[in-house]
């Protein structure tokens, strides 16, 4: 399901996230550092989509503690949580933020937009 194109988001992604990124690795790292810079951790999040690669169930809430290590984010952006007593990296696209500042909300929405457009690194 693709979203309607949004010129403001498209422009922000081109100018702030993937600017000067010429291959998959550079685009992935552009996203990683953009999110690491913009997201204000910790923040509360809710699971909005179940995935076969993730143990999280729709509706669960928890604290997002930070970005997963760079080497885990070459194909998709992951964030760290504590789940059932252990540290876990989960897809940011699976989550909706709860009560965050505007900058954090915008960055998460930018990532969701990228994913829903079907864009790849």
C-alpha positions as CSV (number, residue, x, y, z in Angstrom):
1,X,0.0,0.0,0.0
2,X,1.6,3.2,-1.2
3,X,0.9,6.6,0.3
4,X,0.2,9.6,-1.8
5,X,3.4,11.4,-2.7
6,X,4.2,14.3,-0.3
7,X,6.5,16.9,-1.7
8,X,7.6,18.2,1.7
9,X,8.6,14.8,2.9
10,X,10.2,13.8,-0.4
11,X,12.3,17.1,-0.4
12,X,13.3,16.6,3.2
13,X,14.4,13.0,2.6
14,X,16.4,14.0,-0.5
15,X,18.1,17.0,1.2
16,X,18.7,15.6,4.7
17,X,18.7,11.8,4.5
18,X,20.0,10.5,1.2
19,X,21.8,13.6,0.0
20,X,25.2,12.5,-1.6
21,X,24.2,8.8,-1.1
22,X,25.2,6.9,-4.2
23,X,24.6,3.3,-3.3
24,X,22.6,1.1,-0.9
25,X,25.1,1.3,1.9
26,X,25.3,5.1,1.8
27,X,21.5,5.4,1.8
28,X,21.2,3.0,4.7
29,X,23.8,5.0,6.7
30,X,22.1,8.2,5.7
31,X,18.9,7.0,7.3
32,X,20.7,5.6,10.3
33,X,22.4,8.9,11.1
34,X,19.3,10.9,10.3
35,X,17.2,8.9,12.8
36,X,20.0,8.7,15.4
37,X,20.3,12.5,15.3
38,X,16.5,13.3,15.2
39,X,15.0,10.7,17.6
40,X,14.9,11.7,21.2
41,X,15.4,8.5,23.3
42,X,13.9,7.0,25.3
43,X,10.4,7.2,24.1
44,X,7.3,5.1,24.4
45,X,6.0,3.2,21.3
46,X,3.1,0.9,20.4
47,X,3.2,-2.0,17.9
48,X,1.0,-1.2,15.0
49,X,1.9,-4.1,12.7
50,X,2.9,-7.7,13.4
51,X,5.7,-9.2,11.4
52,X,6.8,-12.8,11.0
53,X,10.4,-11.7,11.8
54,X,9.4,-10.0,15.1
55,X,8.0,-11.5,18.3
56,X,6.0,-8.3,19.0
57,X,2.2,-8.4,19.0
58,X,0.0,-5.6,17.8
59,X,-1.0,-3.3,20.6
60,X,2.0,-4.0,22.9
61,X,3.7,-0.9,24.3
62,X,7.2,-0.4,25.5
63,X,10.1,2.0,25.8
64,X,12.4,2.5,22.8
65,X,15.9,2.9,24.2
66,X,18.0,3.8,21.1
67,X,19.0,2.8,17.6
68,X,20.2,-0.7,17.1
69,X,23.9,-1.1,16.1
70,X,24.8,0.2,12.7
71,X,25.6,-3.2,11.3
72,X,22.0,-4.4,12.1
73,X,20.6,-1.5,10.0
74,X,21.9,-2.3,6.5
75,X,18.6,-3.5,5.1
76,X,16.1,-1.8,7.5
77,X,16.1,0.5,10.5
78,X,15.9,-1.2,13.8
79,X,15.6,0.3,17.3
80,X,16.5,-1.2,20.7
81,X,13.9,-2.2,23.3
82,X,13.8,-4.4,26.4
83,X,11.3,-7.1,25.8
84,X,10.5,-9.9,28.3
85,X,13.7,-9.1,30.2
86,X,16.1,-9.0,27.3
87,X,17.4,-6.5,24.8
88,X,16.0,-6.8,21.3
89,X,16.3,-4.9,18.1
90,X,12.9,-4.4,16.3
91,X,11.9,-2.8,13.0
92,X,11.0,0.9,13.4
93,X,8.4,0.4,10.7
94,X,6.5,-1.8,13.1
95,X,6.1,1.0,15.7
96,X,4.0,4.1,16.3
97,X,5.5,6.6,18.8
98,X,3.5,7.8,21.7
99,X,3.9,11.3,23.2
100,X,7.1,12.4,21.6
101,X,8.5,15.7,20.5
102,X,7.8,17.1,17.1
103,X,11.3,16.3,15.8
104,X,11.0,12.6,16.8
105,X,7.5,12.3,15.3
106,X,8.6,13.9,12.0
107,X,11.6,11.5,11.7
108,X,9.5,8.4,12.4
109,X,6.9,9.6,10.0
110,X,9.6,10.1,7.4
111,X,10.8,6.5,7.8
112,X,7.3,5.2,7.6
113,X,6.7,7.2,4.5
114,X,9.8,5.8,2.9
115,X,8.8,2.2,3.7
116,X,5.2,2.7,2.6
117,X,6.3,4.2,-0.7
118,X,8.2,1.0,-1.4
119,X,11.6,2.7,-1.5
120,X,14.6,0.7,-0.8
121,X,18.2,1.5,0.1
